[in-house]
Amino acid sequence: MIDAAGKRPITYSTYHPQNTSGAFVQAIGMAKAKIDAAEMSLQAAADLIDAAAMGTTPLSPEDRARVRNYGAHATANLGEVMNDLATIHGTATFAERSPLGRLWRDVNTGARHAIAASPLCYEIGGASLLGITPPTPLV
């Protein structure tokens, strides 16, 4: 998408190429920020897991909840990124042979897996912060 932005027009517009559109350029910048935020969330979760793995104390329930919350935030951000990129790329995203379309399907499918589903994981994180019993065991 980045490589084509200097060549591909925005259909039914005067933006030839795409990178002359402020809205397109802003969407690319926002997508990168969301990807970076997802990476930082996953790195924070990995750091908690690594610290527990190197020690003798397992992850506390609070840290388990933080790991789930970080994962939820990452998957939520990545799902939003894929939807945003599909929107700015247009219907070509959904062509059968489109790599972006395949990635869109993969990310959106993965984001709905029970271990990563944002609403439940955010609820687990919130319950931990509020000192109430989470809606599911933190195994």
Secondary structure, 3 states (H helix, E strand, C coil): CCHHHHCCCCCCCCCCCHHHCHHHHHHHHHHHHHHHHHHHHHHHHHHHHHHHHHCCCCCCHHHHHHHHHHHHHHHHHHHHHHHHHHHHHCHHHHCCCCHHHHHHHHHHHHCCCCCCCHHHHHHHHHHHHHCCCCCCCCC
